[in-house]
Amino acid sequence: MRRDRSVGFLLTRAFVVLVGLIVCSGVVETAAVLQQHLMVRALTTHVQPLRLANAELRGVLADAQLGVRGYSLTGDGEMLGAFRSALIEYAVAGRALRAMADEDEAPAVDEQLARADTWFEIAELQSRAPPRSAEAVRYAGEAGPLFLAFMAANRDFDADLAERTDELRSLSFRLGGATIVVLVALTVGAALIAACTAVMTARRITIPLGDVVRVLARRGRGELEARADAGGGPTEIRAVAAALNAMADESDRARDAERDVARLRGVVRELGYRIRAHLNVRDAIDEAVRELAEIMRADHVLVRMAPGHPEAPQLSSLRDEHADGPLAPLAGCDVGWLGSGDVWTSGDRPPDGGAQPPEAERRACAQAGDGPVLTVAVSAGEDRLGALTLIRDAGPPFGPVDIQLAESVAGDLGRAVHLARLYEREQQLVARLQELDTAKTDFMSTVSHELRTPLTSIAGYLELLEDAEAGELNPQQARMLEVIGRNTRRLRELIEQLLLLSKIESGAFHATRHQVDLAELVEAAVAAISPAAAQAQVGLHTEVRGPLRLDADAGQLDRLLMNLLTNAVKFTPAAGTVSLLARREADEVVIAVEDTGMGVPEGEQDALFTRFFRASNAVREAVPGTGLGLAIVGAVVDNHHGRIEMRSAEGAGTTVTIHLPVS
Amino acid sequence: MRIGSEYQIADRGEFVVTVVLVADDDPDIRDLVAFKLEQAGFDVIAVADGQAALEQARTRQPTLAVLDISMPGLSGIDVCRILRGDPATAGMLIIMLTARVQEHDVEGGFSAGADDYVTKPFSPRELVSRIQALLSRARA
């Protein structure tokens, strides 16, 4: 089976077969009808009239014999007249029969007519003989056998014609039957052939077409390697398959190109990460130059930084070609023409309103290489830091993808330079902060030592005097020394608290954090404050729902608890109560210290946590204090990222609530 | 009659006064400590710096030394370490005086081999009681 037929050919062939079959059956039918028609005509126009004419002749002769015999017997003139008129009729009938007969019938007709003529000759003689004469009898005897011979010939001819009539009838009948059989056979055959042709044609068209449709569906599902069979099937379908394959190839090529671009983008993005990871600008630029040359297949790469960026090298290039290589002229060109975010690329493409390099730069580029040039601004925000130039010795011009990639790298370079600058500033700042921290630590250490040393002398000698080691004291002297002692203790406390506060405030840097059980700390603090509370006749209640584990500096928390409890006891009159409540709330530990003391005036509560601040009622009632206790509490809470709430009513009491995060 | 005076009974049955070395660069504190210790019955050698403290410790072999940590030249900790390193003075009792309550000072003192430490400002009475406690523990 040949496979290169077209759909048109197949359809045409199928229809030609069908039309042929129809024409064929028409011809057969027409021929049959025509044949029948001819038979009927032969029957009606020839055989039947001939038979009638033959019968007429027979009648005429019978009439003539009857006339002549009658006359001979009777001598009736009327009879003779009948004979004569029969003779005349015979001439007409004989001619008619003769004219009607065709060649085949002519001998039989002639024979008959000859016998009739012979009889008529004798009958003529008989009619002339006198009736009832012997002569007449003789002639009559002579004419009898002749008449019988004629009648025999006439009957034979009639029988012949009758036979032919029957023959024609049966032939016509058979022909009709045969025609029906042939027509039925033709119709069935035509139907079968038409069906076969239709099925075959449909298969030759629909199978390859179905393949094409399936390939389309597979591609739709993502089976990109699917291709239609363009080697088989009708021409048109092969053309469709070939077109489909071409389209698929094209789309695969486009996808490959896209994947290539995506891969390049990935490479560039990674390069960007690496560039930004460099804290040293020189390393970042060197890496960018090296990698860009490879990624973008550039033969020369140059990075020029604008003046005023001391953290970045002025010029960097692949293989240091800017020193005295082909990039030297370009390295000498100013990048002032390039604005932040600008791009310029050489090529036939007319410039689209972008930055245009001055003639000197163009010449310098031409000196570096004959190929395409791409220059991208290196910017950080609106700040143009420099320019990145890529040059190919030969090869395709830089396309939109190249430009995008180069811009991306230039952007990363800009950020790297910017970051390096920030990093440098940060380093300076950190160094200064460290210096300050050291100075502060030194200062604190010195102050600590320098203040404690004179205090030691004062307190020590005071004790000697009070112990009467230098002689007995009179009561007035003793009272004065007591004042000195009280103020010495106050001074000492002040120094201790101040040092502690500064230590805690700087503690953000050095806080030593561990898992601490606040319940244990509370127990210890309550035990430590108990004697003072007992002495002041203040009731002490504790309610701790432990364990209360949290990440904290135990020393600082201890100081916080002690300060809160000391304050509460100190400001609470005899018979009052101090309660401490500690519990866990969600991811916080909450400590509440409540007293029934003098309270804090409404307007002063906010200032209570500032250094050296003392509530006016406390000062009025001469309650001793440094004004640093709550400042220390505040610093400890800040150090632990917690918060403080304070509720107080003057004369009724104060509640300080502290929330510390567990971690 | 001095109450709380420190005497040692020597092998020959004589009373021997306990010798205490005091080293502090601040003359007022040095005098204060010396005065208080003398009042308490000790024989006191007072010096102003670490070098002198070392020399006196070697020549006079005191039973106990009270050393200020922050002194010019050799610090109290240095002196303590040297005394502990020398077999002749390794068994001496040593109390450090420190102006700082910072932990690394205290740790430094103990790691150098001090027996006790007292922070400034201190009570002379307490210093004496610490010394006596240390002596009685050493004798036991």
Contacts between the chains, C-beta under 8 A, distances in Angstrom:
chain1	res1	chain2	res2	distance
A	445	B	100	6.8
A	445	B	102	7.9
A	448	B	99	6.1
A	448	B	100	5.5
A	449	B	70	6.0
A	449	B	99	4.3
A	449	B	100	6.7
A	452	B	99	4.3
A	452	B	120	4.5
A	452	B	121	5.7
A	453	B	26	5.3
A	453	B	29	6.8
A	453	B	99	6.2
A	453	B	120	6.6
A	455	B	120	7.4
A	455	B	121	4.4
A	456	B	26	7.8
A	456	B	29	5.4
A	456	B	32	7.7
A	456	B	99	7.9
A	456	B	120	4.4
A	456	B	121	4.0
A	456	B	122	6.6
A	457	B	26	7.2
A	457	B	28	4.1
A	457	B	29	5.7
A	457	B	32	6.3
A	458	B	121	7.8
A	459	B	121	4.7
A	459	B	123	7.1
A	460	B	29	7.0
A	460	B	32	4.4
A	460	B	33	7.9
A	460	B	36	7.6
A	460	B	121	7.2
A	460	B	122	7.4
A	460	B	123	7.4
A	460	B	124	5.0
A	461	B	28	7.8
A	461	B	32	6.1
A	463	B	123	5.7
A	463	B	124	5.6
A	463	B	125	6.3
A	464	B	32	7.2
A	464	B	35	7.0
A	464	B	36	6.7
A	464	B	124	6.5
A	467	B	125	7.0
A	469	B	35	7.6
A	469	B	36	7.5
A	469	B	39	5.7
A	492	B	121	6.2
